[in-house]
Each structure stands twice: as structure tokens, then as C-alpha cells.
Amino acid sequence: MLSDVPRYDPDRVSTRGEHAVVVGASMAGLFAGRILADAFDRVTILDRDPLPDERVARRGVPQANHVHALLEPGRVMLEDLFPGYGEEVREAGGVVMDASKKLDLYQGGDFIAEAQEELPFYCASRPLFEQLTRRHVAECADITLRGDCHVTGFVADDEGTAVTGVTFVEREETKLDADLVVDATGRTSRTPDWLERHRYPTPRTEDIGVDLAYSTVAVDRPPENEQGYLIVPSPPVTRGGTAVPAEDDRWIVTVFGRHGDHPPTDPEGFEAFASSLPAPVISEILANHEWDGDEIHRYPFPASKRRYYEDLDRFPDGLLVTGDAIASFNPIYGQGMSAAALDALHLHHALANGRENLAPRFFDRAANTLDVVWRMTVGSDFEYPETEGEKPAGTDAFNRYLSWVVDAAHEDSYVAEQFTRVLRLEVRPTALLTPGMLGRVASAKVRAYV
Ligand SMILES: Cc1cc2nc3c(=O)[nH]c(=O)nc-3n(C[C@H](O)[C@H](O)[C@H](O)COP(=O)(O)OP(=O)(O)OC[C@H]3O[C@@H](n4cnc5c(N)ncnc54)[C@H](O)[C@@H]3O)c2cc1C
């Protein structure tokens, strides 16, 4: 959670390595690359896709066609690394809003009350977030971004105790030496295979099956209308949706269904699915505004995935893993980019303590927050009995309490604010268990019965 980790402070990093290589130039790779530039003379970020300056949904990031909410850790890290980022989002046509007033969140049978404090929230398409971030990273003198470079493996030293570079195919296979290699290739990361081939233990992997699918369209938005909507399903309802204002005077409208209740990709079916959601706000947008063409993007997401690198007792020097390659979360909670940002912040603090034993120190630090985010995601998923995998102990009791928090948050702006700050990954879920919160939630429960 953002509140657990000290903010980015480049003066803390004095270590100087020669060359670091990051594999993957999506959000986790860009965050990591920028952080490494404080500690290495040169950083090279490789991606198998071309990396044009345009705002594109690249082949390697097919989820980019769908709504991407930037939660607070992602927002704060982008501002800290690239001051003025929010202003650039606005200048590019994105929306900088106060989510407490402008993002209507429907959950547990009603809308959540307005928070007392302002909750800043940047809204844009995922390609815009990536374009702005990539531009900033490319402007760093010590960082080289190289597209069309498909990384085929890591290079090990003669003793097999350290990774000393990568091999990649540009036109032909090439080797690139590095003091540190960071795998940011997303949930299909091949690091576990490489470890196995080099006789290292592989991380335990946990899959939590949710059988989810997204369908997404873009819809014209009057420029003065900067309202966003999110409908979170509660059992037994399996479908939800969101409409987020973005650049080019559009809403990006995503509907989703879990446990096989997948939204269709034809316009009539899409509209009918949206009309069946528990609140009419999204179907009203679809009915009252022009659609940006008939193309409906689809993305199936079978399972969240967590790889427990922090538990390994042997891991090569010179290698790290970050982003979705460690933890890929059910996307309806909007956590992935912010989890990648928090990984980068942990990497920053790990580097501040030197490069000795970097991997275990980084994995331990990152796990402190990833475990909490994972439990939040998985805990919510286990509200549904169809969810597959290992249910963490205490989940049912916490979910019961959480449903009371949500009920109280419909009326009580203090409860609404704490609940929203937890969802935004600002503070730990334990913030919902303070004496003040328990009192307010209990009073709401009593009021509901009288
Ligand atoms: C449908 C959907 C919706 C989502 N919505 C949200 C949201 O609302 N908010 C949010 O914060 N997150 C969301 N996410 C998650 C978010 O997209 C990721 O967490 C985020 O992109 C960080 O992932 P990453 O950089 O680790 O990996 P990825 O984004 O998967 O990128 C991996 C990169 O590695 C490159 N690559 C892979 N293999 C190689 C190779 N061998 N050689 C060179 N390059 C390689 C790929 O081309 C790609 O650029 C969503 C995800 C999905 C699936």
C-alpha cells in the first residue's frame, strides 16, 4: 500500500552499476527502467513490439483496448518520477478528476457516498498512459528504449550463479551484457522455465480461477461531461461495468462478467448485457451517445496468478522479476499498474541499500505489499463460491464485515472515504478496522434494523 512505503527520493541512491537491462517496455518495465537509471550508468529497455511515439494498443499489450484505472500508487509514482504528469494527461485530452465527486461507484445495492476529502484520479486510455510514460523514459539521457527486440533468454556466468545478460533477436540473435536484468514481460514470463533449465528452484505459483471476460467500446462524450461510473457486482450477480472519461472526448465503456457469464461482442448483445446491470448508468450512456464505430474488443481472463519468488532459497544474482510477471490480478479491481509502481518503489528503496543481495531483498519488500493486494483481490473473488483455488483463512469473516462496511458507506461519508482509500491502494484494509470505523459500521447496522 502506498502509505507503507516512503516516497521516491533520488538522493537516497548512490550505488553505480554499469548497465541494466529491462525486458518488457510496458508499464512495469518503464517504471523499473526509470528507477534503475538512478543506480546504473546505462539502462536498456527491450521489447519485442515496435515502440512508436504514437498512442497505440500494442500487440504485446492486448488489454490496452480496455478500461485502465490508474489507482493512487500509480498516480503518485508517475507524478514523483515525472513532475507535471497529470497536467500532461489533461493537455492530451484526458481527465483529472476528484473521484469522490466525479466517479460514481455502485456496490452492494446502492451508490457509495461522497468522500469528505478530495481523491485525485487521472482518467485516460491505457495507450495514452503508456505513451506519456514511454516519452518521459525515452527522454532520460541514460535510458535506451529498443523495440522489435524479442528476448530469447538470459545469459548465465560460467559457474551458473549469476545472470550476466540477455540474448535477443532483432534481425539476428544478439547478446547484450548487463550487471542486472529485470524481467517485466508480464504474466507469460518465462523466468520459471529458465530457472528450471538452470537447476534453480522455481517459484510456487498460485492461480485463482475467476473465468472472467471483458468487452469494451468507445462512446462519444460531451467535453464538459467528465463523469465516470463503476458498477461492482455483488453475489449472486456476476456482471458489472464501468465507463471512464478519456481523451478524444470519449468514454471507454467496459462490461464484464465472471464465472462464464461473459459479455457478447455484437452491439445488440453488448447493449442488452449493459441493460441487465444492477444500475442503469452505463446502458444510459450507450443509449444516449454515438458509439465510436462498431468494434467491440474482448479480453478473456481466466485466473489471477501469483508467483512466490520471495520464498525461494536460491536465486541467481543479477536477475529480478517485476509487475504482472510476479502477480497478475483480476483486472476488475484496477490494481496492476499500481502494483507495478509499488514494485518499482520497493526496487528504489532496495537499491538505496546497495546492490548486494538485491534479489531477495527486493522480493521480500515487494511481497509485503503484493500479499496485501493479493488478499484483497482473492478475498473479494471468494465472495463467489464458483471461484477456484485456495481460499485464504479468514476470508469469509472479513467479507461479511466488508459487506457491512459497504452498507455503511452508502450513507456515511467518513466510511465511504476510508473504504475508497483502501480500494485505491492508499492504505491497508486494516484501516477499516479502527475503533472509529467499527463504531460507525456497527451504528449503521443497528440503524438498518430499527
Ligand atoms: C483486461 C485487463 C484490464 C486491466 N485493467 C487494469 C486497470 O484498470 N488498472 C490497472 O492498473 N491495471 C489493469 N490491468 C493490468 C495492467 O494491464 C498490467 O498490470 C500492467 O500493464 C503492468 O503489466 P506488465 O508491465 O508487468 O506486463 P504487460 O503489460 O503484460 O507487458 C509485458 C511487456 O513485455 C513485452 N514482452 C513479453 N515477452 C517479451 C520478450 N520475450 N521479449 C521482449 N519483450 C517481451 C510485451 O511486448 C509487453 O510490452 C488490466 C489487465 C487486463 C488483462
PDBQT file of the ligand as one rigid body, heavy atoms in Angstrom, charges set to zero:
ROOT
HETATM    1  C1  LIG A 501      -8.362  -6.723 -19.358  1.00  0.00    +0.000 C 
HETATM    2  C2  LIG A 501      -7.396  -6.052 -18.429  1.00  0.00    +0.000 A 
HETATM    3  C3  LIG A 501      -7.721  -4.851 -17.831  1.00  0.00    +0.000 A 
HETATM    4  C4  LIG A 501      -6.834  -4.249 -16.955  1.00  0.00    +0.000 A 
HETATM    5  N1  LIG A 501      -7.216  -3.119 -16.300  1.00  0.00    +0.000 NA
HETATM    6  C5  LIG A 501      -6.357  -2.529 -15.453  1.00  0.00    +0.000 A 
HETATM    7  C6  LIG A 501      -6.725  -1.346 -14.761  1.00  0.00    +0.000 A 
HETATM    8  O1  LIG A 501      -7.859  -0.864 -14.831  1.00  0.00    +0.000 OA
HETATM    9  N2  LIG A 501      -5.789  -0.737 -13.969  1.00  0.00    +0.000 N 
HETATM   10  C7  LIG A 501      -4.539  -1.274 -13.805  1.00  0.00    +0.000 A 
HETATM   11  O2  LIG A 501      -3.732  -0.692 -13.088  1.00  0.00    +0.000 OA
HETATM   12  N3  LIG A 501      -4.177  -2.417 -14.416  1.00  0.00    +0.000 NA
HETATM   13  C8  LIG A 501      -5.047  -3.049 -15.224  1.00  0.00    +0.000 A 
HETATM   14  N4  LIG A 501      -4.676  -4.202 -15.853  1.00  0.00    +0.000 N 
HETATM   15  C9  LIG A 501      -3.326  -4.739 -15.594  1.00  0.00    +0.000 C 
HETATM   16  C10 LIG A 501      -2.273  -3.998 -16.390  1.00  0.00    +0.000 C 
HETATM   17  O3  LIG A 501      -2.547  -4.061 -17.764  1.00  0.00    +0.000 OA
HETATM   18  C11 LIG A 501      -0.881  -4.573 -16.072  1.00  0.00    +0.000 C 
HETATM   19  O4  LIG A 501      -0.775  -4.821 -14.717  1.00  0.00    +0.000 OA
HETATM   20  C12 LIG A 501       0.205  -3.580 -16.486  1.00  0.00    +0.000 C 
HETATM   21  O5  LIG A 501       0.292  -3.478 -17.870  1.00  0.00    +0.000 OA
HETATM   22  C13 LIG A 501       1.600  -3.983 -15.982  1.00  0.00    +0.000 C 
HETATM   23  O6  LIG A 501       1.940  -5.166 -16.576  1.00  0.00    +0.000 OA
HETATM   24  P1  LIG A 501       3.428  -5.530 -17.001  1.00  0.00    +0.000 P 
HETATM   25  O7  LIG A 501       4.124  -4.321 -17.500  1.00  0.00    +0.000 OA
HETATM   26  O8  LIG A 501       4.023  -6.295 -15.916  1.00  0.00    +0.000 OA
HETATM   27  O9  LIG A 501       3.177  -6.570 -18.211  1.00  0.00    +0.000 OA
HETATM   28  P2  LIG A 501       2.454  -6.369 -19.593  1.00  0.00    +0.000 P 
HETATM   29  O10 LIG A 501       1.621  -5.163 -19.585  1.00  0.00    +0.000 OA
HETATM   30  O11 LIG A 501       1.811  -7.668 -19.921  1.00  0.00    +0.000 OA
HETATM   31  O12 LIG A 501       3.654  -6.117 -20.618  1.00  0.00    +0.000 OA
HETATM   32  C14 LIG A 501       4.635  -7.070 -20.902  1.00  0.00    +0.000 C 
HETATM   33  C15 LIG A 501       5.570  -6.461 -21.954  1.00  0.00    +0.000 C 
HETATM   34  O13 LIG A 501       6.634  -7.383 -22.196  1.00  0.00    +0.000 OA
HETATM   35  C16 LIG A 501       6.838  -7.493 -23.594  1.00  0.00    +0.000 C 
HETATM   36  N5  LIG A 501       7.429  -8.826 -23.800  1.00  0.00    +0.000 N 
HETATM   37  C17 LIG A 501       6.889 -10.022 -23.472  1.00  0.00    +0.000 A 
HETATM   38  N6  LIG A 501       7.737 -11.014 -23.788  1.00  0.00    +0.000 NA
HETATM   39  C18 LIG A 501       8.840 -10.437 -24.321  1.00  0.00    +0.000 A 
HETATM   40  C19 LIG A 501      10.069 -10.937 -24.837  1.00  0.00    +0.000 A 
HETATM   41  N7  LIG A 501      10.344 -12.246 -24.851  1.00  0.00    +0.000 N 
HETATM   42  N8  LIG A 501      10.967 -10.059 -25.323  1.00  0.00    +0.000 NA
HETATM   43  C20 LIG A 501      10.726  -8.723 -25.305  1.00  0.00    +0.000 A 
HETATM   44  N9  LIG A 501       9.575  -8.190 -24.830  1.00  0.00    +0.000 NA
HETATM   45  C21 LIG A 501       8.651  -9.042 -24.333  1.00  0.00    +0.000 A 
HETATM   46  C22 LIG A 501       5.460  -7.309 -24.196  1.00  0.00    +0.000 C 
HETATM   47  O14 LIG A 501       5.510  -6.914 -25.549  1.00  0.00    +0.000 OA
HETATM   48  C23 LIG A 501       4.887  -6.222 -23.292  1.00  0.00    +0.000 C 
HETATM   49  O15 LIG A 501       5.231  -4.940 -23.756  1.00  0.00    +0.000 OA
HETATM   50  C24 LIG A 501      -5.568  -4.848 -16.695  1.00  0.00    +0.000 A 
HETATM   51  C25 LIG A 501      -5.239  -6.059 -17.305  1.00  0.00    +0.000 A 
HETATM   52  C26 LIG A 501      -6.149  -6.668 -18.127  1.00  0.00    +0.000 A 
HETATM   53  C27 LIG A 501      -5.802  -8.014 -18.705  1.00  0.00    +0.000 C 
ENDROOT
TORSDOF 0
